[in-house]
């Protein structure tokens, strides 16, 4: 939240926040963790919307949907890690 507030204050604050995120291992790790949580939540939400439409509601379909969600989320998280690092 601090970095977001800093980046929205002014151009100098944005430059300082960008420098902080480029050089700090801990900042990159935290950013990757937040992006990972958002990506998983996004794909799980899509799975639930599909289930609300009446697909994959039985036990086997639900298990398959959960596995697909995990695989897609892991791939997206790894791609986000490549982008962040």
C-alpha positions as CSV (number, residue, x, y, z in Angstrom):
1,X,0.0,0.0,0.0
2,X,2.9,2.3,0.7
3,X,4.4,1.9,-2.7
4,X,1.0,2.4,-4.4
5,X,0.5,5.6,-2.4
6,X,4.0,6.8,-3.2
7,X,3.5,6.1,-6.9
8,X,0.3,8.1,-7.0
9,X,1.6,11.2,-5.2
10,X,3.7,12.7,-8.0
11,X,6.0,11.9,-10.9
12,X,9.0,11.8,-8.5
13,X,7.1,9.4,-6.2
14,X,6.3,7.2,-9.1
15,X,10.0,7.2,-10.2
16,X,11.0,6.3,-6.6
17,X,8.4,3.5,-6.4
18,X,9.6,2.1,-9.8
19,X,13.2,2.2,-8.7
20,X,12.3,0.5,-5.4
21,X,10.5,-2.3,-7.2
22,X,13.3,-2.8,-9.7
23,X,16.1,-3.1,-7.2
24,X,14.6,-4.8,-4.1
25,X,14.3,-8.6,-4.0
26,X,11.8,-8.4,-1.2
27,X,9.6,-5.9,-3.1
28,X,9.6,-8.2,-6.2
29,X,8.8,-11.2,-4.0
30,X,5.8,-9.4,-2.5
31,X,4.6,-8.2,-5.9
32,X,4.8,-11.7,-7.3
33,X,2.9,-13.0,-4.3
34,X,0.1,-10.5,-4.8
35,X,-0.1,-11.1,-8.5
36,X,-0.1,-14.9,-7.9
37,X,-3.0,-14.6,-5.5
38,X,-5.0,-12.4,-7.9
39,X,-4.3,-14.8,-10.8
40,X,-5.5,-17.8,-8.9
41,X,-8.6,-16.0,-7.7
42,X,-9.3,-14.9,-11.3
43,X,-9.2,-18.4,-12.7
44,X,-11.1,-19.9,-9.8
45,X,-13.8,-17.3,-10.4
46,X,-14.0,-18.2,-14.0
47,X,-14.4,-21.9,-12.9
48,X,-17.2,-20.9,-10.6
49,X,-19.0,-18.9,-13.3
50,X,-18.8,-21.9,-15.6
51,X,-20.2,-24.1,-12.8
52,X,-23.0,-21.6,-12.3
53,X,-24.0,-22.1,-15.9
54,X,-24.6,-25.8,-15.2
55,X,-21.3,-27.3,-16.4
56,X,-19.0,-29.5,-14.3
57,X,-21.5,-29.7,-11.4
58,X,-21.1,-33.5,-10.9
59,X,-18.2,-34.9,-8.8
60,X,-16.0,-36.0,-11.7
61,X,-16.5,-32.8,-13.6
62,X,-15.8,-30.7,-10.5
63,X,-12.6,-32.6,-9.9
64,X,-11.5,-32.1,-13.5
65,X,-12.4,-28.4,-13.4
66,X,-10.4,-28.0,-10.2
67,X,-7.4,-29.7,-11.7
68,X,-7.6,-27.5,-14.9
69,X,-7.9,-24.4,-12.7
70,X,-4.8,-25.3,-10.8
71,X,-2.8,-26.1,-13.9
72,X,-3.8,-22.9,-15.7
73,X,-3.2,-20.8,-12.6
74,X,0.3,-22.3,-12.1
75,X,1.2,-21.6,-15.7
76,X,-0.1,-18.0,-15.4
77,X,1.8,-17.6,-12.1
78,X,5.0,-18.8,-13.6
79,X,4.6,-16.5,-16.6
80,X,4.0,-13.6,-14.2
81,X,7.1,-14.6,-12.3
82,X,9.1,-14.4,-15.5
83,X,7.6,-11.0,-16.2
84,X,8.3,-9.6,-12.7
85,X,11.8,-10.9,-12.3
